[in-house]
Amino acid sequence: MKKPWRILLPIILSSVIFPVIFFACIYLGAFGHIQNRNELLSYKNATATVVLSEEGELLGKIFSENRTAISYNQIPLHLINALVATEDARFFEHKGVDSRSLLRVLFRTVLLGKQSSGGGSTISQQLAKNMFGRKESGLFATLIYKTKEVLLAHRLEKVYSKEEILTLYLNTVPFGENVYGIEAASLRFFNKKTELLNIEESAVLVGMLKANEYYNPRLNPQNAKNRRNVVLNQMKKYNYLEPAQADSLSKLPLVPDYANIESKGPADYFLYQVKIEARQILQKLQSDSGKIWNMEEDGLIINTTLNLTLQNYANESFHDHLVIMQKRLNDQYESVSGKRIIEGMAESELKKMKLTELPGEIRLRQIFDWDSTYFDSISVTDSLMHTIKLLQAGLLAINPETGAVKAWVGGINFKTQPYDQILARRQLASTFKPILYAAAFEKGIKPCDYLDNDSIILKDFEQWSPQNFDKSYGGKYSLTGALIHSMNIPTFNLYMNVGFSRLDSLWKRMGFSFPLENNPSLAMGTAEASIMEAAIAYSAFANGGYKITPQKIISIKSPDGKVLWQNEFTDVRTRVIAERTSILMSAILQRAVKEGTGAAMSSVYGVTLPLAGKTGTSQDNADSWFAAFNPDLVLVSRVGASLPSVHFNDGRNGTGSALALPLVAMTLKKVQMNRELANQIISPFRVLSPELLSELDCPDFKEKKLFEKFFDFFRRDKVDYEKKSSASDNKKKSIFKRIFGNRRD
């Protein structure tokens, strides 16, 4: 019989030698690379780039992992205490490894076979896991990773101070929902920066570290509250809180303030454009310096021109106004015939998209509604019918001197309606008229020159005849009066006087991309343009005659605040009209807001800020426009459904003054009440010189003298329209029977 020591000795030796050999193999890299001192020192998290408004407020992030790094002095002491008390009570005593906890977890893992034993890792070990992750699972893999993390934790303690380890840990730890780091979590779940967290909020976030989803305060509020109280009790246990204070905090309700800015931010359409422009800037920097910056991972800071207060005012105006107008449009199509019309449009769109829908096929789809965006199980046809009726809208505010974009509302909902209405091209309608009148002033025609208001019939276009909104004829309007009151017949006569080539030249210089066609309806506004192009053009009226280049980004900085690129706002202006023309247009369009089709600004909405502007309504109320400006701000809005055939049947709801103007008016009403912002973005128009005042000093309308009426009696009642474009000759003339015949806007 063998002696006991001969049996036990091999067991004892193997239990000692095997762990030593196993540890040595891991240390030497036999089971994968272990980072050395230099690699640990140079470690950097993938950090989200933050995009800020001109006030320094967060607009959104650009990231592969939603993470925003913070420094130790931005972390409140009670958050550190909550973390240490809950995750690693002896953190400030050990050198990376807590022996007692390690022995406990090894016992559970090796002897009991629990792969997720938990409770044994120090904050330093958890940091090592967060930094480098685990790619494999299983008992043996867990043992390898645990051992690696022990080695790395020991190295981390040599490389970094305790404060630095805590900072690294809190910047790397995951909170679920693709949120990494305490700052991103604080913004997501409590809508505030980490340094502003109170004790119970810090306890909630620390509690989430045990199981992100199970203790998520949005998904599982009761679980989160229970876990919060566990953390508070731990803080009491380790004397970070007085018992009375811990008990009092435990009784408080859980009050999260969930703010998923990546899901629905205040300026998502703008943020998308900023990404495009920033990427181009970084590519240019790379070609100049060779330095590569990754916008998704390098934690850059992008400061933009956007004013978040103004943006929020515009967002609120969209909601308040379009909720009402959308209901009115929905009601219009609630009849049997209306539903049939919308269904026919949906079926037609399906055919164009070459989509086929199986009878009764239902799918879960995201649906936008002003009350809420929700998921519903509906057919493709029903989804299209809902979308077809939606009023799409956009509003752009821009500084006419620098080109700085101050507000950019590109649509009603970025997630479900991503097409940016700021860049969409639609018929300008009467918003086009100031371009024609500016061309007239450039030619030398004066504001007090008069235009005939007699009936005109174009025999070469199947008797088409421009008509005024009020169906009036006779007399004469000054250029000023005709533009203020948006008179169609005088405007057509002005177009004949100015000539197509002169108008076309100015159109191109002002930056419009749509090619003009030489036909009679052009005078009434059949030319197409985007909100962006209209804002650029109207900026020339506001700034003395210059075309500006829109600017979105002020600067791009590295994570430590070093300026990588700075916008100097130079070379953003090119003269396109004379200063005199700009001043005259500003003066006339101020009257258009006070007395003409923009009068609702003051009479209905109480906006008394110095403004000039022009409304526009395209054929059948398909698109409604309003452009307003003063020397420091240009605002352009447009509203209309995706399909021109979906529109209001009456001018009471569908004109520019009823549909588009309120978006600007309601935004500016809020600005008017915010004196600080109003002083910042609104300034008075310049005082006109006596010479220019005299040029505008004439009646808007006057009756013709007797000899003029006598002369008119012998005139032909039909006029030829001189066609200079072969493209116009090939058009079907019958369309002019219904184009812009009876409209004022």
Beta strands, then each sheet from edge to edge (+ up, - down):
strand 1: 49-52
strand 2: 58-62
strand 3: 66-67
strand 4: 179-180
strand 5: 301-304
strand 6: 363-367
strand 7: 374-378
strand 8: 391-398
strand 9: 405-409
strand 10: 425-427
strand 11: 450-452
strand 12: 476-478
strand 13: 528-530
strand 14: 546-548
strand 15: 553-557
strand 16: 563-566
strand 17: 573-575
strand 18: 612-617
strand 19: 624-630
strand 20: 633-641
strand 21: 701-702
sheet 1: 2+ 1- 5- 15+ 16-
sheet 2: 3+ 4+
sheet 3: 6+ 7-
sheet 4: 9+ 8- 20+ 19- 18+
sheet 5: 10+ 13-
sheet 6: 11+ 12- 21+
sheet 7: 14+ 17-
end
